[in-house]
C-alpha cells in the first residue's frame, strides 16, 4: 500500500511538472520535509523529496532549452560550482564511500539542482514575495503539528525527549526537537520582515496568514525547547532593528529594558550560564569542539571527508561518557571536517557575499527593496547564530532552504 501511494504521487508530480512546471516548483518547496518519506528501488535508497527534485530538474532542463525565460542567472553560480567539486572530492576521500555518496547527493547534488531551477524561476520581486508565501506553508504545518503534540500530552514524541517535570520536547514530523528550530526559525524571521514590508490593514487574509506563520512558529520553537533557535531569532531581530535607522533607538531601548528585566527577576546568572555554555548542553559542545580541534590539527586541509567525522574522531575522543555525534555542532567546524579547508572557505565566501549584497541594497536601493534585503539578512543571521551550536546545513531540507535564501538574495540584487 505504501509503495502504491508513493507511486501514485510520483506519477501525479511528473504530470504536474510537464503541464504546470511552476506549480511543481512551488509544490517542491511545500514538500521539503518529504525527505522523511524513504523507500528504495532495488539497492538504491531514495526519498520522496529527491525524486521530486530530480523530476523537476529534468523537465525544467528540457523546457529551459527552448525557453529563454526559464534559463537561470545568479551571482553565486561560480562558487556553487566550486562547492560541488569540493563536495565530490570530499566524497571520494571519505573512509565510507557508500555513506558519503548518500550525503553527497542529498546535501549537495540535489540542492544545487534545485538552486539551478530556482534561479530560472525566481527573477523578480513579485517572484520573491510569492516564494516567501510558499515557504510559510511547510513552516505552518510543521509548527501546527508540533502544537498539536503539545496539546495532546506529547503525542508521537519519541520517549527520549520526555523530561521529568518539564514534559515533552515536541518534534513535529522530525526525529528530534531542534530540527523544528533549524527549519522554522529562519522562515519566522523572514515573515516578520515580510509582514513589515507588506502590512496593510485592509489586506487581512495576507496579514492573518503571516501572523499565523509567525505565532505558530514561535510556539513550536518554544515548546521544542530549541534555545539556539530562540537566541538566533532574538539576534536577528536586534540586527534588523539596528540596521533600520527608524527603529535603531527603539531597538537599543528594548534590549536595555530586557536586560533590566532579566536582572530584576534574578534570571541573570542562569542566562549567563546558558550564553557562556556552562550548562550540561554547553559542556558537551565544548568537549566536542575541543576534540574536533585536535582532529583538525592533524587533518586541517582535507578534514575527515563526507560522513567521515565519527570514525575520524575516535582516536581523539577522550570524553568517553559522551557519544560521538555525526557532526561537531558548529557552523565552522561542520563545514571544515566534512569538506576540508577549501569547503569552509567556499561557504564562508557565500555567507560574506550574501551579507555584502544585503548591505549594498540597504544603502543604495528603494525602501521596499531595502526592507526585503533586511528580512533576508535576518533569516541568514538566524542560521549563523543557531549554527554556532548546531548543524544548520547538513540535512536534506536545510540544505535546500540554504540555497533558496542564497538564490533569493541574488535575485533581489539583480531585480529592478
RAMOHU-V513679 format. One record per residue. N is the residue number from 1. PSI is psi in degrees with one decimal (none if undefined). D_FIRST is the distance of its C-alpha to the first C-alpha in Angstrom with 2 decimals. Layout:
n->N psi->PSI d_first->D_FIRST
n->N psi->PSI d_first->D_FIRST
This chain:
n->1 psi->-41.9 d_first->0.00
n->2 psi->-48.6 d_first->3.80
n->3 psi->-31.7 d_first->5.52
n->4 psi->-45.0 d_first->5.00
n->5 psi->-42.7 d_first->6.27
n->6 psi->-43.4 d_first->8.64
n->7 psi->-42.0 d_first->9.77
n->8 psi->-44.0 d_first->10.58
n->9 psi->-41.9 d_first->12.43
n->10 psi->-41.8 d_first->14.26
n->11 psi->-43.3 d_first->15.38
n->12 psi->-43.4 d_first->16.56
n->13 psi->-39.5 d_first->18.35
n->14 psi->-42.4 d_first->19.97
n->15 psi->-42.7 d_first->21.25
n->16 psi->-39.9 d_first->22.54
n->17 psi->-43.2 d_first->24.31
n->18 psi->-37.5 d_first->26.08
n->19 psi->-38.9 d_first->27.06
n->20 psi->78.6 d_first->27.68
n->21 psi->-35.4 d_first->28.01
n->22 psi->-38.2 d_first->29.56
n->23 psi->-42.1 d_first->26.67
n->24 psi->-36.7 d_first->24.29
n->25 psi->-49.1 d_first->26.82
n->26 psi->-32.4 d_first->26.92
n->27 psi->-34.7 d_first->23.17
n->28 psi->-41.2 d_first->23.05
n->29 psi->-43.3 d_first->25.62
n->30 psi->-33.5 d_first->23.73
n->31 psi->24.2 d_first->20.63
n->32 psi->-38.3 d_first->22.72
n->33 psi->0.2 d_first->20.98
n->34 psi->-2.7 d_first->17.66
n->35 psi->-18.3 d_first->18.86
n->36 psi->-13.9 d_first->17.26
n->37 psi->103.6 d_first->13.74
n->38 psi->143.0 d_first->14.08
n->39 psi->-179.0 d_first->12.53
n->40 psi->150.2 d_first->14.53
n->41 psi->104.7 d_first->15.41
n->42 psi->-125.4 d_first->17.52
n->43 psi->2.1 d_first->20.01
n->44 psi->110.8 d_first->19.73
n->45 psi->139.4 d_first->18.27
n->46 psi->160.1 d_first->17.26
n->47 psi->157.4 d_first->16.69
n->48 psi->-36.2 d_first->15.49
n->49 psi->-42.8 d_first->19.13
n->50 psi->-33.1 d_first->20.68
n->51 psi->-41.2 d_first->18.66
n->52 psi->-44.2 d_first->19.87
n->53 psi->-43.9 d_first->23.38
n->54 psi->-42.9 d_first->23.66
n->55 psi->-44.6 d_first->22.53
n->56 psi->-46.0 d_first->24.90
n->57 psi->-42.9 d_first->27.67
n->58 psi->-46.8 d_first->27.40
n->59 psi->-41.6 d_first->27.74
n->60 psi->-42.8 d_first->30.39
n->61 psi->-41.6 d_first->32.35
n->62 psi->-40.8 d_first->32.55
n->63 psi->-35.2 d_first->33.66
n->64 psi->-23.7 d_first->36.00
n->65 psi->-30.1 d_first->37.78
n->66 psi->-7.2 d_first->39.16
n->67 psi->108.1 d_first->39.22
n->68 psi->-27.3 d_first->41.69
n->69 psi->-21.8 d_first->40.45
n->70 psi->-3.3 d_first->37.17
n->71 psi->136.7 d_first->39.04
n->72 psi->155.6 d_first->38.89
n->73 psi->129.5 d_first->41.87
n->74 psi->146.0 d_first->42.20
n->75 psi->-3.2 d_first->44.95
n->76 psi->7.5 d_first->42.59
n->77 psi->-40.9 d_first->41.55
n->78 psi->-51.7 d_first->44.17
n->79 psi->-29.7 d_first->43.23
n->80 psi->-41.3 d_first->39.48
n->81 psi->-39.7 d_first->40.21
n->82 psi->-43.6 d_first->42.28
n->83 psi->-38.6 d_first->39.52
n->84 psi->-42.7 d_first->37.10
n->85 psi->-45.0 d_first->39.72
n->86 psi->-44.0 d_first->40.41
n->87 psi->-38.0 d_first->36.75
n->88 psi->-42.9 d_first->36.48
n->89 psi->-39.6 d_first->39.60
n->90 psi->-32.7 d_first->38.34
n->91 psi->-42.7 d_first->35.23
n->92 psi->-28.2 d_first->37.52
n->93 psi->0.4 d_first->39.83
n->94 psi->144.4 d_first->37.12
n->95 psi->-14.8 d_first->37.33
n->96 psi->88.3 d_first->33.54
n->97 psi->-37.2 d_first->32.74
n->98 psi->-49.1 d_first->29.01
n->99 psi->-39.4 d_first->28.55
n->100 psi->-38.0 d_first->31.04
n->101 psi->-37.0 d_first->29.24
n->102 psi->-42.5 d_first->26.09
n->103 psi->-38.4 d_first->28.34
n->104 psi->-46.1 d_first->30.25
n->105 psi->-33.0 d_first->27.37
n->106 psi->-34.0 d_first->25.83
n->107 psi->-10.9 d_first->29.20
n->108 psi->-55.7 d_first->31.42
n->109 psi->-56.8 d_first->30.05
n->110 psi->-43.4 d_first->27.28
n->111 psi->-36.1 d_first->29.37
n->112 psi->-33.3 d_first->32.31
n->113 psi->-43.4 d_first->30.41
n->114 psi->-36.8 d_first->29.41
n->115 psi->-38.7 d_first->33.06
n->116 psi->-47.1 d_first->34.22
n->117 psi->-44.8 d_first->32.05
n->118 psi->-44.2 d_first->33.19
n->119 psi->-18.0 d_first->36.79
n->120 psi->-22.6 d_first->36.42
n->121 psi->-42.5 d_first->35.09
n->122 psi->101.1 d_first->36.93
n->123 psi->-5.9 d_first->40.63
n->124 psi->169.3 d_first->42.31
n->125 psi->-36.1 d_first->42.78
n->126 psi->-39.4 d_first->40.77
n->127 psi->-38.1 d_first->37.85
n->128 psi->-46.1 d_first->38.34
n->129 psi->-41.5 d_first->38.36
n->130 psi->-40.5 d_first->35.18
n->131 psi->-40.9 d_first->33.49
n->132 psi->-45.7 d_first->34.70
n->133 psi->-39.4 d_first->33.31
n->134 psi->-38.7 d_first->29.85
n->135 psi->-27.8 d_first->30.04
n->136 psi->-24.2 d_first->30.63
n->137 psi->-52.8 d_first->27.16
n->138 psi->-36.8 d_first->25.26
n->139 psi->-38.6 d_first->28.29
n->140 psi->-46.0 d_first->28.14
n->141 psi->-29.1 d_first->24.54
n->142 psi->-47.0 d_first->24.83
n->143 psi->-40.2 d_first->28.11
n->144 psi->-42.5 d_first->27.07
n->145 psi->-35.3 d_first->24.28
n->146 psi->-40.1 d_first->26.89
n->147 psi->-40.0 d_first->29.30
n->148 psi->-41.4 d_first->26.85
n->149 psi->-45.2 d_first->26.52
n->150 psi->-43.4 d_first->30.31
n->151 psi->-14.2 d_first->30.88
n->152 psi->38.1 d_first->28.51
n->153 psi->44.9 d_first->30.28
n->154 psi->32.4 d_first->28.13
n->155 psi->124.2 d_first->24.68
n->156 psi->14.2 d_first->22.20
n->157 psi->127.1 d_first->25.15
n->158 psi->145.6 d_first->25.24
n->159 psi->-29.8 d_first->28.10
n->160 psi->-8.6 d_first->30.24
n->161 psi->23.5 d_first->30.82
n->162 psi->129.7 d_first->32.47
n->163 psi->131.2 d_first->36.24
n->164 psi->124.5 d_first->38.81
n->165 psi->-15.3 d_first->40.69
n->166 psi->-15.5 d_first->38.70
n->167 psi->-169.9 d_first->35.28
n->168 psi->149.5 d_first->32.01
n->169 psi->115.3 d_first->31.74
n->170 psi->149.7 d_first->28.81
n->171 psi->-11.8 d_first->26.20
n->172 psi->-132.9 d_first->23.95
n->173 psi->-1.5 d_first->20.74
n->174 psi->174.9 d_first->22.67
n->175 psi->-7.5 d_first->23.45
n->176 psi->153.4 d_first->27.18
n->177 psi->-41.4 d_first->29.51
n->178 psi->-17.9 d_first->31.59
n->179 psi->-30.3 d_first->28.65
n->180 psi->-51.7 d_first->29.09
n->181 psi->-40.6 d_first->32.76
n->182 psi->-37.8 d_first->32.36
n->183 psi->-43.4 d_first->30.11
n->184 psi->-36.4 d_first->31.38
n->185 psi->-47.2 d_first->35.11
n->186 psi->-34.6 d_first->36.02
n->187 psi->-37.1 d_first->34.29
n->188 psi->-47.4 d_first->36.17
n->189 psi->-38.7 d_first->39.45
n->190 psi->-39.7 d_first->38.62
n->191 psi->-31.4 d_first->38.14
n->192 psi->-44.2 d_first->41.36
n->193 psi->-40.7 d_first->43.14
n->194 psi->-44.1 d_first->41.41
n->195 psi->-39.1 d_first->42.37
n->196 psi->-36.5 d_first->45.91
n->197 psi->-43.9 d_first->46.09
n->198 psi->0.7 d_first->44.68
n->199 psi->124.1 d_first->45.53
n->200 psi->129.2 d_first->47.00
n->201 psi->-36.5 d_first->47.45
n->202 psi->-20.7 d_first->46.94
n->203 psi->61.6 d_first->43.59
n->204 psi->-32.7 d_first->41.93
n->205 psi->-44.6 d_first->38.22
n->206 psi->-42.8 d_first->38.38
n->207 psi->-43.3 d_first->40.36
n->208 psi->-38.9 d_first->38.07
n->209 psi->-46.8 d_first->35.00
n->210 psi->-43.5 d_first->36.89
n->211 psi->-38.0 d_first->38.09
n->212 psi->-43.2 d_first->34.60
n->213 psi->-45.0 d_first->33.37
n->214 psi->-49.0 d_first->36.50
n->215 psi->-48.0 d_first->36.65
n->216 psi->-37.7 d_first->33.03
n->217 psi->-45.8 d_first->33.10
n->218 psi->-40.9 d_first->36.30
n->219 psi->-44.0 d_first->35.09
n->220 psi->-43.1 d_first->31.89
n->221 psi->-40.5 d_first->33.99
n->222 psi->-45.2 d_first->36.57
n->223 psi->-14.7 d_first->34.20
n->224 psi->-6.2 d_first->32.56
n->225 psi->38.0 d_first->36.18
n->226 psi->82.9 d_first->35.91
n->227 psi->-37.1 d_first->39.66
n->228 psi->-39.3 d_first->39.64
n->229 psi->-41.5 d_first->37.81
n->230 psi->-42.5 d_first->40.25
n->231 psi->-39.2 d_first->43.20
n->232 psi->-41.6 d_first->41.81
n->233 psi->-44.8 d_first->41.58
n->234 psi->-43.0 d_first->45.12
n->235 psi->-40.3 d_first->46.41
n->236 psi->-42.4 d_first->44.90
n->237 psi->-39.8 d_first->46.46
n->238 psi->-43.8 d_first->49.81
n->239 psi->-47.6 d_first->49.59
n->240 psi->-38.7 d_first->48.85
n->241 psi->-39.6 d_first->51.61
n->242 psi->-32.3 d_first->54.17
n->243 psi->-25.5 d_first->53.34
n->244 psi->112.0 d_first->53.90
n->245 psi->-24.4 d_first->57.64
n->246 psi->-21.8 d_first->57.32
n->247 psi->8.9 d_first->55.43
n->248 psi->-51.1 d_first->57.05
n->249 psi->-33.7 d_first->59.51
n->250 psi->-41.1 d_first->57.10
n->251 psi->-45.9 d_first->54.63
n->252 psi->-43.5 d_first->57.41
n->253 psi->-41.4 d_first->58.49
n->254 psi->-39.9 d_first->54.97
n->255 psi->-44.7 d_first->54.59
n->256 psi->-41.5 d_first->58.00
n->257 psi->-42.5 d_first->57.24
n->258 psi->-43.2 d_first->53.99
n->259 psi->-40.3 d_first->55.93
n->260 psi->-40.6 d_first->58.56
n->261 psi->-43.8 d_first->56.02
n->262 psi->-43.7 d_first->54.38
n->263 psi->-41.0 d_first->57.85
n->264 psi->-37.0 d_first->58.97
n->265 psi->3.6 d_first->56.14
n->266 psi->19.2 d_first->56.61
n->267 psi->1.6 d_first->53.29
n->268 psi->-51.9 d_first->55.03
n->269 psi->-41.8 d_first->54.94
n->270 psi->-42.2 d_first->51.23
n->271 psi->-41.6 d_first->50.38
n->272 psi->-38.4 d_first->52.62
n->273 psi->-41.3 d_first->51.01
n->274 psi->-48.8 d_first->47.57
n->275 psi->-30.2 d_first->48.85
n->276 psi->10.5 d_first->50.78
n->277 psi->39.7 d_first->47.89
n->278 psi->-3.7 d_first->49.90
n->279 psi->-175.7 d_first->47.11
n->280 psi->-47.6 d_first->44.64
n->281 psi->-41.3 d_first->42.02
n->282 psi->-40.0 d_first->44.86
n->283 psi->-35.8 d_first->46.36
n->284 psi->-44.6 d_first->43.09
n->285 psi->-40.9 d_first->42.97
n->286 psi->-40.9 d_first->46.67
n->287 psi->-44.8 d_first->46.26
n->288 psi->-42.5 d_first->43.33
n->289 psi->-38.4 d_first->45.27
n->290 psi->-44.2 d_first->48.36
n->291 psi->-39.1 d_first->46.59
n->292 psi->-38.4 d_first->44.89
n->293 psi->-39.7 d_first->48.34
n->294 psi->-40.5 d_first->49.70
n->295 psi->-44.3 d_first->46.89
n->296 psi->-21.4 d_first->47.66
n->297 psi->-31.8 d_first->51.35
n->298 psi->-17.8 d_first->50.58
n->299 psi->47.8 d_first->47.80
n->300 psi->-17.6 d_first->48.84
n->301 psi->-53.5 d_first->48.32
n->302 psi->-5.4 d_first->44.89
n->303 psi->-144.8 d_first->43.42
n->304 psi->-7.0 d_first->40.78
n->305 psi->159.5 d_first->38.45
n->306 psi->131.2 d_first->34.84
n->307 psi->13.5 d_first->33.06
n->308 psi->-8.5 d_first->36.44
n->309 psi->-49.0 d_first->37.73
n->310 psi->-41.9 d_first->36.59
n->311 psi->-40.1 d_first->38.15
n->312 psi->-26.8 d_first->41.18
n->313 psi->-16.6 d_first->42.01
n->314 psi->-47.3 d_first->42.33
n->315 psi->-15.8 d_first->46.07
n->316 psi->-1.5 d_first->46.84
n->317 psi->107.3 d_first->44.92
n->318 psi->-30.5 d_first->47.59
n->319 psi->74.0 d_first->45.88
n->320 psi->-12.1 d_first->44.01
n->321 psi->-7.2 d_first->43.15
n->322 psi->146.4 d_first->40.71
n->323 psi->160.5 d_first->37.52
n->324 psi->120.7 d_first->37.40
n->325 psi->166.8 d_first->35.13
n->326 psi->-30.4 d_first->33.22
n->327 psi->158.7 d_first->35.75
n->328 psi->4.3 d_first->39.24
n->329 psi->51.9 d_first->38.29
n->330 psi->133.2 d_first->40.92
n->331 psi->-45.0 d_first->40.73
n->332 psi->-49.8 d_first->43.44
n->333 psi->-34.9 d_first->42.63
n->334 psi->-52.0 d_first->38.91
n->335 psi->-36.4 d_first->39.75
n->336 psi->-47.8 d_first->42.72
n->337 psi->-31.7 d_first->41.02
n->338 psi->-38.8 d_first->37.95
n->339 psi->-2.1 d_first->39.80
n->340 psi->180.0 d_first->43.41
n->341 psi->-38.0 d_first->46.42
n->342 psi->-40.5 d_first->45.77
n->343 psi->-40.7 d_first->42.30
n->344 psi->-45.5 d_first->43.78
n->345 psi->-37.5 d_first->46.54
n->346 psi->-45.6 d_first->44.19
n->347 psi->-33.6 d_first->42.06
n->348 psi->-39.9 d_first->45.32
n->349 psi->-43.0 d_first->46.66
n->350 psi->-44.7 d_first->43.68
n->351 psi->-44.8 d_first->44.12
n->352 psi->-44.0 d_first->47.88
n->353 psi->-37.3 d_first->47.61
n->354 psi->-50.3 d_first->45.08
n->355 psi->-28.7 d_first->47.62
n->356 psi->-44.0 d_first->50.50
n->357 psi->-40.2 d_first->49.02
n->358 psi->-43.3 d_first->48.42
n->359 psi->-40.7 d_first->52.02
n->360 psi->-41.7 d_first->53.36
n->361 psi->-36.0 d_first->51.52
n->362 psi->-30.9 d_first->52.79
n->363 psi->-12.4 d_first->56.36
n->364 psi->-8.1 d_first->56.42
n->365 psi->172.9 d_first->53.95
n->366 psi->166.6 d_first->53.94
n->367 psi->-46.6 d_first->52.86
n->368 psi->-39.6 d_first->49.33
n->369 psi->-37.9 d_first->48.56
n->370 psi->-43.3 d_first->50.20
n->371 psi->-39.7 d_first->48.09
n->372 psi->-38.5 d_first->44.85
n->373 psi->-37.1 d_first->46.10
n->374 psi->-42.5 d_first->46.79
n->375 psi->-43.6 d_first->43.27
n->376 psi->-37.9 d_first->41.76
n->377 psi->-43.3 d_first->44.28
n->378 psi->-41.0 d_first->43.31
n->379 psi->-40.5 d_first->39.62
n->380 psi->-31.8 d_first->40.70
n->381 psi->-43.1 d_first->43.13
n->382 psi->-47.1 d_first->40.31
n->383 psi->-45.2 d_first->38.44
n->384 psi->-45.8 d_first->41.64
n->385 psi->-47.9 d_first->42.87
n->386 psi->-34.8 d_first->39.59
n->387 psi->-13.7 d_first->39.27
n->388 psi->-24.5 d_first->42.53
n->389 psi->13.1 d_first->40.68
n->390 psi->-163.9 d_first->37.02
n->391 psi->89.7 d_first->34.76
n->392 psi->4.0 d_first->34.40
n->393 psi->-42.7 d_first->33.17
n->394 psi->69.0 d_first->31.20
n->395 psi->142.1 d_first->27.73
n->396 psi->-53.4 d_first->25.34
n->397 psi->-34.6 d_first->25.80
n->398 psi->-36.0 d_first->29.46
n->399 psi->-42.6 d_first->30.39
n->400 psi->-41.8 d_first->29.20
n->401 psi->-39.8 d_first->30.95
n->402 psi->-49.9 d_first->34.11
n->403 psi->-25.8 d_first->34.28
n->404 psi->-46.3 d_first->33.62
n->405 psi->-42.8 d_first->36.67
n->406 psi->-44.2 d_first->38.69
n->407 psi->-38.0 d_first->37.86
n->408 psi->-41.0 d_first->38.85
n->409 psi->-39.6 d_first->42.16
n->410 psi->-45.6 d_first->42.89
n->411 psi->-43.9 d_first->42.23
n->412 psi->-39.7 d_first->44.40
n->413 psi->-20.9 d_first->47.23
n->414 psi->-17.3 d_first->47.21
n->415 psi->158.2 d_first->46.67
n->416 psi->none d_first->49.69
